[in-house]
Amino acid sequence: MWSRWLTDGLSGKLSLKRAFWIWGVGVSVAYSLIGAFIDVEHTLALTVYLAFGLALGVLQTVILWRCAANSRSKFLGRLIRTVVIAGLIMVGLAVYVVFTNPGLVLPS
């Protein structure tokens, strides 16, 4: 059952509504709740949590992109794809800033 839940999303078989609420909102809330219990002083735990979050973000992006075509509303499908592209641009800008001037975002 769990594998079908994942593969249906990755193959774009889910409706946009289900993909958004399950993968976009539900999984993000669960991930954030787990983060509330992470000890930020423990470097390994924080690194694993952030690496898992990065992988989860990529997974969510792919699922939302592929399921956008399944929307009843063409406007919502285009909106989701526009937000995905804007999010990728923002991540790219954030990575650029961190690597070119880390003092702006990281504690010294």
N, CA, C and O atoms as a Tinker XYZ file with bonds, in Angstrom:
   432  protein
     1  N      0.816000   -1.197000    0.000000    73     2
     2  CA     0.000000    0.000000    0.000000    64     1     3
     3  C      0.860000    1.262000    0.000000    63     2     4     5
     4  O      0.590000    2.201000   -0.750000    81     3
     5  N      1.907000    1.285000    0.850000    73     3     6
     6  CA     2.735000    2.480000    0.925000    64     5     7
     7  C      3.465000    2.744000   -0.378000    63     6     8     9
     8  O      3.617000    3.893000   -0.793000    81     7
     9  N      3.916000    1.673000   -1.025000    73     7    10
    10  CA     4.636000    1.891000   -2.277000    64     9    11
    11  C      3.713000    2.458000   -3.346000    63    10    12    13
    12  O      4.138000    3.291000   -4.146000    81    11
    13  N      2.452000    2.017000   -3.372000    73    11    14
    14  CA     1.496000    2.549000   -4.341000    64    13    15
    15  C      1.194000    4.021000   -4.041000    63    14    16    17
    16  O      1.028000    4.830000   -4.953000    81    15
    17  N      1.126000    4.345000   -2.774000    73    15    18
    18  CA     0.876000    5.723000   -2.364000    64    17    19
    19  C      1.971000    6.634000   -2.896000    63    18    20    21
    20  O      1.702000    7.759000   -3.317000    81    19
    21  N      3.202000    6.147000   -2.877000    73    19    22
    22  CA     4.328000    6.924000   -3.381000    64    21    23
    23  C      4.394000    6.894000   -4.906000    63    22    24    25
    24  O      4.572000    7.936000   -5.537000    81    23
    25  N      4.253000    5.713000   -5.500000    73    23    26
    26  CA     4.395000    5.609000   -6.958000    64    25    27
    27  C      3.259000    6.296000   -7.708000    63    26    28    29
    28  O      3.480000    6.828000   -8.797000    81    27
    29  N      2.053000    6.298000   -7.154000    73    27    30
    30  CA     0.958000    7.021000   -7.807000    64    29    31
    31  C      1.254000    8.515000   -7.866000    63    30    32    33
    32  O      0.961000    9.175000   -8.863000    81    31
    33  N      1.827000    9.033000   -6.812000    73    31    34
    34  CA     2.191000   10.447000   -6.800000    64    33    35
    35  C      3.314000   10.754000   -7.775000    63    34    36    37
    36  O      3.251000   11.733000   -8.519000    81    35
    37  N      4.330000    9.922000   -7.769000    73    35    38
    38  CA     5.472000   10.156000   -8.655000    64    37    39
    39  C      5.128000    9.979000  -10.127000    63    38    40    41
    40  O      5.731000   10.617000  -10.990000    81    39
    41  N      4.171000    9.123000  -10.412000    73    39    42
    42  CA     3.789000    8.916000  -11.817000    64    41    43
    43  C      2.719000    9.909000  -12.264000    63    42    44    45
    44  O      2.349000    9.919000  -13.438000    81    43
    45  N      2.220000   10.736000  -11.360000    73    43    46
    46  CA     1.235000   11.749000  -11.714000    64    45    47
    47  C     -0.179000   11.221000  -11.801000    63    46    48    49
    48  O     -1.020000   11.822000  -12.470000    81    47
    49  N     -0.464000   10.102000  -11.136000    73    47    50
    50  CA    -1.799000    9.508000  -11.181000    64    49    51
    51  C     -2.753000   10.094000  -10.142000    63    50    52    53
    52  O     -3.965000    9.901000  -10.238000    81    51
    53  N     -2.225000   10.797000   -9.164000    73    51    54
    54  CA    -3.084000   11.405000   -8.140000    64    53    55
    55  C     -3.735000   12.670000   -8.684000    63    54    56    57
    56  O     -3.195000   13.331000   -9.571000    81    55
    57  N     -4.890000   12.991000   -8.147000    73    55    58
    58  CA    -5.496000   14.281000   -8.486000    64    57    59
    59  C     -4.657000   15.374000   -7.831000    63    58    60    61
    60  O     -3.979000   15.134000   -6.832000    81    59
    61  N     -4.709000   16.562000   -8.397000    73    59    62
    62  CA    -3.935000   17.666000   -7.831000    64    61    63
    63  C     -4.374000   17.950000   -6.405000    63    62    64    65
    64  O     -3.543000   18.251000   -5.548000    81    63
    65  N     -5.660000   17.857000   -6.146000    73    63    66
    66  CA    -6.179000   18.118000   -4.802000    64    65    67
    67  C     -5.559000   17.154000   -3.789000    63    66    68    69
    68  O     -5.101000   17.574000   -2.726000    81    67
    69  N     -5.546000   15.880000   -4.118000    73    67    70
    70  CA    -4.994000   14.880000   -3.203000    64    69    71
    71  C     -3.474000   15.063000   -3.063000    63    70    72    73
    72  O     -2.936000   14.964000   -1.960000    81    71
    73  N     -2.795000   15.327000   -4.167000    73    71    74
    74  CA    -1.342000   15.531000   -4.109000    64    73    75
    75  C     -1.005000   16.737000   -3.242000    63    74    76    77
    76  O     -0.068000   16.686000   -2.445000    81    75
    77  N     -1.765000   17.826000   -3.391000    73    75    78
    78  CA    -1.509000   19.026000   -2.612000    64    77    79
    79  C     -1.749000   18.777000   -1.130000    63    78    80    81
    80  O     -0.892000   19.099000   -0.307000    81    79
    81  N     -2.896000   18.211000   -0.774000    73    79    82
    82  CA    -3.229000   18.050000    0.641000    64    81    83
    83  C     -2.400000   16.963000    1.325000    63    82    84    85
    84  O     -2.011000   17.116000    2.483000    81    83
    85  N     -2.131000   15.872000    0.616000    73    83    86
    86  CA    -1.339000   14.802000    1.241000    64    85    87
    87  C      0.146000   15.146000    1.219000    63    86    88    89
    88  O      0.803000   15.188000    2.259000    81    87
    89  N      0.666000   15.391000    0.011000    73    87    90
    90  CA     2.104000   15.605000   -0.128000    64    89    91
    91  C      2.522000   17.033000    0.182000    63    90    92    93
    92  O      3.564000   17.242000    0.804000    81    91
    93  N      1.750000   18.007000   -0.227000    73    91    94
    94  CA     2.132000   19.393000   -0.016000    64    93    95
    95  C      1.945000   19.848000    1.413000    63    94    96    97
    96  O      2.835000   20.475000    1.988000    81    95
    97  N      0.795000   19.539000    1.995000    73    95    98
    98  CA     0.487000   20.030000    3.337000    64    97    99
    99  C      0.732000   18.960000    4.407000    63    98   100   101
   100  O      1.457000   19.204000    5.371000    81    99
   101  N      0.139000   17.793000    4.242000    73    99   102
   102  CA     0.212000   16.751000    5.270000    64   101   103
   103  C      1.630000   16.327000    5.604000    63   102   104   105
   104  O      2.011000   16.287000    6.774000    81   103
   105  N      2.403000   16.012000    4.590000    73   103   106
   106  CA     3.776000   15.562000    4.821000    64   105   107
   107  C      4.622000   16.697000    5.394000    63   106   108   109
   108  O      5.484000   16.453000    6.238000    81   107
   109  N      4.390000   17.933000    4.949000    73   107   110
   110  CA     5.142000   19.070000    5.483000    64   109   111
   111  C      4.840000   19.307000    6.956000    63   110   112   113
   112  O      5.745000   19.606000    7.735000    81   111
   113  N      3.588000   19.178000    7.338000    73   111   114
   114  CA     3.224000   19.349000    8.753000    64   113   115
   115  C      3.861000   18.245000    9.592000    63   114   116   117
   116  O      4.391000   18.515000   10.670000    81   115
   117  N      3.813000   17.015000    9.111000    73   115   118
   118  CA     4.426000   15.901000    9.849000    64   117   119
   119  C      5.933000   16.113000    9.984000    63   118   120   121
   120  O      6.498000   15.884000   11.053000    81   119
   121  N      6.582000   16.547000    8.911000    73   119   122
   122  CA     8.026000   16.806000    8.945000    64   121   123
   123  C      8.349000   17.928000    9.942000    63   122   124   125
   124  O      9.326000   17.837000   10.685000    81   123
   125  N      7.540000   18.970000    9.957000    73   123   126
   126  CA     7.757000   20.084000   10.881000    64   125   127
   127  C      7.553000   19.651000   12.329000    63   126   128   129
   128  O      8.282000   20.095000   13.217000    81   127
   129  N      6.583000   18.801000   12.571000    73   127   130
   130  CA     6.367000   18.295000   13.934000    64   129   131
   131  C      7.552000   17.468000   14.409000    63   130   132   133
   132  O      7.943000   17.546000   15.573000    81   131
   133  N      8.115000   16.684000   13.516000    73   131   134
   134  CA     9.320000   15.923000   13.869000    64   133   135
   135  C     10.456000   16.882000   14.186000    63   134   136   137
   136  O     11.237000   16.644000   15.108000    81   135
   137  N     10.548000   17.967000   13.423000    73   135   138
   138  CA    11.603000   18.954000   13.644000    64   137   139
   139  C     11.521000   19.635000   14.993000    63   138   140   141
   140  O     12.528000   20.123000   15.506000    81   139
   141  N     10.334000   19.672000   15.575000    73   139   142
   142  CA    10.188000   20.289000   16.894000    64   141   143
   143  C     10.928000   19.496000   17.965000    63   142   144   145
   144  O     11.247000   20.031000   19.026000    81   143
   145  N     11.199000   18.226000   17.692000    73   143   146
   146  CA    11.872000   17.375000   18.672000    64   145   147
   147  C     13.354000   17.173000   18.378000    63   146   148   149
   148  O     14.032000   16.435000   19.093000    81   147
   149  N     13.862000   17.821000   17.334000    73   147   150
   150  CA    15.276000   17.683000   16.974000    64   149   151
   151  C     16.107000   18.619000   17.849000    63   150   152   153
   152  O     15.786000   19.799000   17.991000    81   151
   153  N     17.162000   18.088000   18.422000    73   151   154
   154  CA    18.092000   18.882000   19.223000    64   153   155
   155  C     19.058000   19.575000   18.270000    63   154   156   157
   156  O     19.908000   18.926000   17.660000    81   155
   157  N     18.929000   20.887000   18.142000    73   155   158
   158  CA    19.762000   21.632000   17.196000    64   157   159
   159  C     21.232000   21.671000   17.613000    63   158   160   161
   160  O     22.092000   21.995000   16.793000    81   159
   161  N     21.530000   21.353000   18.849000    73   159   162
   162  CA    22.916000   21.296000   19.310000    64   161   163
   163  C     23.597000   20.008000   18.867000    63   162   164   165
   164  O     24.825000   19.942000   18.819000    81   163
   165  N     22.815000   18.988000   18.542000    73   163   166
   166  CA    23.348000   17.702000   18.089000    64   165   167
   167  C     23.519000   17.763000   16.576000    63   166   168   169
   168  O     22.545000   17.664000   15.830000    81   167
   169  N     24.747000   17.924000   16.133000    73   167   170
   170  CA    25.042000   18.180000   14.720000    64   169   171
   171  C     24.586000   17.044000   13.811000    63   170   172   173
   172  O     24.025000   17.301000   12.746000    81   171
   173  N     24.813000   15.812000   14.204000    73   171   174
   174  CA    24.437000   14.677000   13.360000    64   173   175
   175  C     22.920000   14.612000   13.179000    63   174   176   177
   176  O     22.433000   14.408000   12.067000    81   175
   177  N     22.180000   14.784000   14.267000    73   175   178
   178  CA    20.711000   14.731000   14.172000    64   177   179
   179  C     20.197000   15.856000   13.279000    63   178   180   181
   180  O     19.296000   15.639000   12.469000    81   179
   181  N     20.751000   17.034000   13.415000    73   179   182
   182  CA    20.330000   18.163000   12.601000    64   181   183
   183  C     20.679000   17.941000   11.131000    63   182   184   185
   184  O     19.885000   18.267000   10.249000    81   183
   185  N     21.850000   17.393000   10.867000    73   183   186
   186  CA    22.266000   17.119000    9.491000    64   185   187
   187  C     21.357000   16.085000    8.841000    63   186   188   189
   188  O     20.948000   16.256000    7.693000    81   187
   189  N     21.041000   15.028000    9.553000    73   187   190
   190  CA    20.141000   13.992000    9.021000    64   189   191
   191  C     18.759000   14.580000    8.773000    63   190   192   193
   192  O     18.145000   14.309000    7.741000    81   191
   193  N     18.272000   15.374000    9.700000    73   191   194
   194  CA    16.955000   16.001000    9.545000    64   193   195
   195  C     16.924000   16.914000    8.319000    63   194   196   197
   196  O     15.963000   16.883000    7.550000    81   195
   197  N     17.953000   17.717000    8.134000    73   195   198
   198  CA    17.989000   18.634000    6.993000    64   197   199
   199  C     18.178000   17.888000    5.673000    63   198   200   201
   200  O     17.590000   18.278000    4.664000    81   199
   201  N     18.973000   16.836000    5.657000    73   199   202
   202  CA    19.153000   16.042000    4.436000    64   201   203
   203  C     17.845000   15.348000    4.060000    63   202   204   205
   204  O     17.476000   15.293000    2.887000    81   203
   205  N     17.151000   14.821000    5.063000    73   203   206
   206  CA    15.852000   14.203000    4.815000    64   205   207
   207  C     14.862000   15.248000    4.302000    63   206   208   209
   208  O     14.057000   14.962000    3.416000    81   207
   209  N     14.924000   16.437000    4.848000    73   207   210
   210  CA    14.048000   17.523000    4.395000    64   209   211
   211  C     14.324000   17.926000    2.966000    63   210   212   213
   212  O     13.397000   18.221000    2.212000    81   211
   213  N     15.586000   17.941000    2.584000    73   211   214
   214  CA    15.941000   18.252000    1.199000    64   213   215
   215  C     15.388000   17.195000    0.247000    63   214   216   217
   216  O     14.807000   17.526000   -0.786000    81   215
   217  N     15.570000   15.927000    0.599000    73   215   218
   218  CA    15.038000   14.839000   -0.234000    64   217   219
   219  C     13.512000   14.907000   -0.290000    63   218   220   221
   220  O     12.918000   14.688000   -1.346000    81   219
   221  N     12.889000   15.205000    0.826000    73   219   222
   222  CA    11.438000   15.318000    0.867000    64   221   223
   223  C     10.958000   16.487000    0.020000    63   222   224   225
   224  O      9.937000   16.374000   -0.659000    81   223
   225  N     11.660000   17.586000    0.045000    73   223   226
   226  CA    11.305000   18.742000   -0.777000    64   225   227
   227  C     11.388000   18.439000   -2.262000    63   226   228   229
   228  O     10.527000   18.858000   -3.036000    81   227
   229  N     12.421000   17.713000   -2.662000    73   227   230
   230  CA    12.549000   17.312000   -4.071000    64   229   231
   231  C     11.391000   16.391000   -4.454000    63   230   232   233
   232  O     10.796000   16.543000   -5.521000    81   231
   233  N     11.080000   15.443000   -3.586000    73   231   234
   234  CA     9.975000   14.521000   -3.831000    64   233   235
   235  C      8.648000   15.270000   -3.958000    63   234   236   237
   236  O      7.865000   14.988000   -4.866000    81   235
   237  N      8.390000   16.212000   -3.068000    73   235   238
   238  CA     7.158000   17.000000   -3.125000    64   237   239
   239  C      7.083000   17.826000   -4.401000    63   238   240   241
   240  O      6.019000   17.940000   -5.009000    81   239
   241  N      8.198000   18.397000   -4.803000    73   239   242
   242  CA     8.226000   19.206000   -6.015000    64   241   243
   243  C      7.887000   18.373000   -7.242000    63   242   244   245
   244  O      7.095000   18.796000   -8.085000    81   243
   245  N      8.477000   17.201000   -7.342000    73   243   246
   246  CA     8.216000   16.319000   -8.486000    64   245   247
   247  C      6.759000   15.881000   -8.504000    63   246   248   249
   248  O      6.118000   15.887000   -9.555000    81   247
   249  N      6.237000   15.502000   -7.347000    73   247   250
   250  CA     4.843000   15.041000   -7.280000    64   249   251
   251  C      3.878000   16.160000   -7.641000    63   250   252   253
   252  O      2.956000   15.945000   -8.427000    81   251
   253  N      4.070000   17.337000   -7.088000    73   251   254
   254  CA     3.168000   18.446000   -7.412000    64   253   255
   255  C      3.249000   18.826000   -8.886000    63   254   256   257
   256  O      2.228000   19.130000   -9.502000    81   255
   257  N      4.445000   18.814000   -9.456000    73   255   258
   258  CA     4.603000   19.146000  -10.874000    64   257   259
   259  C      3.858000   18.139000  -11.745000    63   258   260   261
   260  O      3.114000   18.521000  -12.649000    81   259
   261  N      4.058000   16.865000  -11.473000    73   259   262
   262  CA     3.442000   15.829000  -12.311000    64   261   263
   263  C      1.939000   15.744000  -12.138000    63   262   264   265
   264  O      1.233000   15.405000  -13.088000    81   263
   265  N      1.433000   16.040000  -10.958000    73   263   266
   266  CA    -0.010000   15.948000  -10.711000    64   265   267
   267  C     -0.746000   17.232000  -11.081000    63   266   268   269
   268  O     -1.976000   17.257000  -11.060000    81   267
   269  N     -0.027000   18.287000  -11.415000    73   267   270
   270  CA    -0.671000   19.560000  -11.770000    64   269   271
   271  C     -1.561000   19.406000  -13.001000    63   270   272   273
   272  O     -2.569000   20.100000  -13.125000    81   271
   273  N     -1.202000   18.517000  -13.895000    73   271   274
   274  CA    -2.001000   18.317000  -15.103000    64   273   275
   275  C     -3.343000   17.647000  -14.799000    63   274   276   277
   276  O     -4.251000   17.674000  -15.630000    81   275
   277  N     -3.472000   17.051000  -13.624000    73   275   278
   278  CA    -4.710000   16.351000  -13.253000    64   277   279
   279  C     -5.748000   17.252000  -12.597000    63   278   280   281
   280  O     -6.768000   16.767000  -12.107000    81   279
   281  N     -5.504000   18.529000  -12.583000    73   279   282
   282  CA    -6.432000   19.462000  -11.960000    64   281   283
   283  C     -7.658000   19.670000  -12.833000    63   282   284   285
   284  O     -7.564000   19.700000  -14.060000    81   283
   285  N     -8.796000   19.813000  -12.194000    73   283   286
   286  CA   -10.020000   20.136000  -12.944000    64   285   287
   287  C     -9.929000   21.539000  -13.537000    63   286   288   289
   288  O    -10.505000   21.823000  -14.587000    81   287
   289  N     -9.206000   22.401000  -12.855000    73   287   290
   290  CA    -9.037000   23.776000  -13.290000    64   289   291
   291  C     -7.659000   23.946000  -13.932000    63   290   292   293
   292  O     -6.635000   23.674000  -13.305000    81   291
   293  N     -7.645000   24.391000  -15.165000    73   291   294
   294  CA    -6.362000   24.630000  -15.835000    64   293   295
   295  C     -5.595000   25.752000  -15.136000    63   294   296   297
   296  O     -4.365000   25.738000  -15.097000    81   295
   297  N     -6.326000   26.723000  -14.586000    73   295   298
   298  CA    -5.691000   27.828000  -13.869000    64   297   299
   299  C     -4.900000   27.298000  -12.667000    63   298   300   301
   300  O     -3.751000   27.691000  -12.463000    81   299
   301  N     -5.507000   26.410000  -11.872000    73   299   302
   302  CA    -4.815000   25.877000  -10.697000    64   301   303
   303  C     -3.608000   25.040000  -11.091000    63   302   304   305
   304  O     -2.574000   25.089000  -10.425000    81   303
   305  N     -3.731000   24.278000  -12.161000    73   303   306
   306  CA    -2.595000   23.502000  -12.638000    64   305   307
   307  C     -1.434000   24.390000  -13.030000    63   306   308   309
   308  O     -0.282000   24.110000  -12.699000    81   307
   309  N     -1.752000   25.474000  -13.744000    73   307   310
   310  CA    -0.697000   26.425000  -14.131000    64   309   311
   311  C     -0.138000   27.156000  -12.918000    63   310   312   313
   312  O      1.062000   27.418000  -12.846000    81   311
   313  N     -1.004000   27.484000  -11.970000    73   311   314
   314  CA    -0.559000   28.161000  -10.759000    64   313   315
   315  C      0.422000   27.285000   -9.981000    63   314   316   317
   316  O      1.462000   27.770000   -9.535000    81   315
   317  N      0.108000   26.019000   -9.816000    73   315   318
   318  CA     1.002000   25.109000   -9.097000    64   317   319
   319  C      2.350000   25.019000   -9.806000    63   318   320   321
   320  O      3.398000   25.071000   -9.162000    81   319
   321  N      2.324000   24.887000  -11.116000    73   319   322
   322  CA     3.590000   24.797000  -11.855000    64   321   323
   323  C      4.377000   26.104000  -11.777000    63   322   324   325
   324  O      5.607000   26.084000  -11.729000    81   323
   325  N      3.686000   27.224000  -11.765000    73   323   326
   326  CA     4.364000   28.520000  -11.616000    64   325   327
   327  C      5.012000   28.627000  -10.238000    63   326   328   329
   328  O      6.143000   29.096000  -10.116000    81   327
   329  N      4.303000   28.197000   -9.212000    73   327   330
   330  CA     4.840000   28.242000   -7.846000    64   329   331
   331  C      6.033000   27.296000   -7.709000    63   330   332   333
   332  O      7.000000   27.621000   -7.021000    81   331
   333  N      5.976000   26.136000   -8.352000    73   331   334
   334  CA     7.101000   25.204000   -8.319000    64   333   335
   335  C      8.331000   25.857000   -8.951000    63   334   336   337
   336  O      9.426000   25.784000   -8.394000    81   335
   337  N      8.159000   26.486000  -10.097000    73   335   338
   338  CA     9.291000   27.146000  -10.763000    64   337   339
   339  C      9.824000   28.290000   -9.906000    63   338   340   341
   340  O     11.038000   28.445000   -9.770000    81   339
   341  N      8.929000   29.095000   -9.327000    73   339   342
   342  CA     9.360000   30.193000   -8.462000    64   341   343
   343  C     10.116000   29.653000   -7.243000    63   342   344   345
   344  O     11.114000   30.239000   -6.825000    81   343
   345  N      9.649000   28.559000   -6.685000    73   343   346
   346  CA    10.332000   27.950000   -5.541000    64   345   347
   347  C     11.733000   27.476000   -5.896000    63   346   348   349
   348  O     12.671000   27.652000   -5.119000    81   347
   349  N     11.870000   26.873000   -7.074000    73   347   350
   350  CA    13.191000   26.415000   -7.509000    64   349   351
   351  C     14.139000   27.593000   -7.722000    63   350   352   353
   352  O     15.322000   27.510000   -7.390000    81   351
   353  N     13.624000   28.681000   -8.272000    73   351   354
   354  CA    14.450000   29.881000   -8.452000    64   353   355
   355  C     14.883000   30.428000   -7.096000    63   354   356   357
   356  O     16.040000   30.810000   -6.924000    81   355
   357  N     13.965000   30.469000   -6.134000    73   355   358
   358  CA    14.298000   30.982000   -4.803000    64   357   359
   359  C     15.332000   30.095000   -4.092000    63   358   360   361
   360  O     16.222000   30.603000   -3.411000    81   359
   361  N     15.212000   28.786000   -4.251000    73   359   362
   362  CA    16.207000   27.883000   -3.660000    64   361   363
   363  C     17.570000   28.134000   -4.292000    63   362   364   365
   364  O     18.585000   28.184000   -3.598000    81   363
   365  N     17.585000   28.292000   -5.605000    73   363   366
   366  CA    18.843000   28.594000   -6.280000    64   365   367
   367  C     19.468000   29.888000   -5.791000    63   366   368   369
   368  O     20.680000   29.950000   -5.580000    81   367
   369  N     18.656000   30.921000   -5.608000    73   367   370
   370  CA    19.159000   32.195000   -5.087000    64   369   371
   371  C     19.676000   32.054000   -3.659000    63   370   372   373
   372  O     20.704000   32.630000   -3.305000    81   371
   373  N     18.962000   31.289000   -2.845000    73   371   374
   374  CA    19.392000   31.089000   -1.462000    64   373   375
   375  C     20.724000   30.350000   -1.404000    63   374   376   377
   376  O     21.599000   30.710000   -0.615000    81   375
   377  N     20.882000   29.330000   -2.225000    73   375   378
   378  CA    22.149000   28.598000   -2.263000    64   377   379
   379  C     23.275000   29.509000   -2.735000    63   378   380   381
   380  O     24.382000   29.459000   -2.199000    81   379
   381  N     22.998000   30.333000   -3.726000    73   379   382
   382  CA    23.998000   31.288000   -4.220000    64   381   383
   383  C     24.440000   32.240000   -3.104000    63   382   384   385
   384  O     25.635000   32.475000   -2.926000    81   383
   385  N     23.488000   32.782000   -2.363000    73   383   386
   386  CA    23.816000   33.716000   -1.281000    64   385   387
   387  C     24.613000   33.017000   -0.189000    63   386   388   389
   388  O     25.577000   33.580000    0.330000    81   387
   389  N     24.224000   31.801000    0.165000    73   387   390
   390  CA    24.943000   31.077000    1.218000    64   389   391
   391  C     26.391000   30.827000    0.813000    63   390   392   393
   392  O     27.295000   30.950000    1.639000    81   391
   393  N     26.618000   30.477000   -0.448000    73   391   394
   394  CA    27.983000   30.171000   -0.870000    64   393   395
   395  C     28.815000   31.414000   -1.179000    63   394   396   397
   396  O     30.036000   31.381000   -1.026000    81   395
   397  N     28.188000   32.508000   -1.610000    73   395   398
   398  CA    28.965000   33.698000   -1.938000    64   397   399
   399  C     29.167000   34.625000   -0.750000    63   398   400   401
   400  O     30.203000   35.282000   -0.652000    81   399
   401  N     28.198000   34.691000    0.152000    73   399   402
   402  CA    28.303000   35.559000    1.309000    64   401   403
   403  C     27.606000   34.898000    2.496000    63   402   404   405
   404  O     26.517000   35.327000    2.878000    81   403
   405  N     28.200000   33.876000    3.080000    73   403   406
   406  CA    27.537000   33.116000    4.143000    64   405   407
   407  C     27.247000   33.937000    5.394000    63   406   408   409
   408  O     26.374000   33.568000    6.180000    81   407
   409  N     27.950000   35.023000    5.590000    73   407   410
   410  CA    27.725000   35.852000    6.776000    64   409   411
   411  C     26.353000   36.491000    6.813000    63   410   412   413
   412  O     25.876000   36.878000    7.880000    81   411
   413  N     25.707000   36.608000    5.654000    73   411   414
   414  CA    24.366000   37.198000    5.608000    64   413   415
   415  C     23.307000   36.301000    6.242000    63   414   416   417
   416  O     22.342000   36.796000    6.825000    81   415
   417  N     23.480000   34.995000    6.132000    73   415   418
   418  CA    22.431000   34.083000    6.598000    64   417   419
   419  C     22.878000   33.140000    7.682000    63   418   420   421
   420  O     22.040000   32.638000    8.431000    81   419
   421  N     24.155000   32.878000    7.800000    73   419   422
   422  CA    24.650000   31.938000    8.808000    64   421   423
   423  C     25.255000   32.696000    9.975000    63   422   424   425
   424  O     25.863000   33.748000    9.781000    81   423
   425  N     25.097000   32.176000   11.179000    73   423   426
   426  CA    25.709000   32.856000   12.336000    64   425   427
   427  C     27.224000   32.751000   12.253000    63   426   428   429
   428  O     27.768000   31.759000   11.767000    81   427
   429  N     27.884000   33.776000   12.730000    73   427   430
   430  CA    29.353000   33.774000   12.650000    64   429   431
   431  C     29.993000   33.254000   13.910000    63   430   432
   432  O     31.219000   33.191000   13.998000    81   431
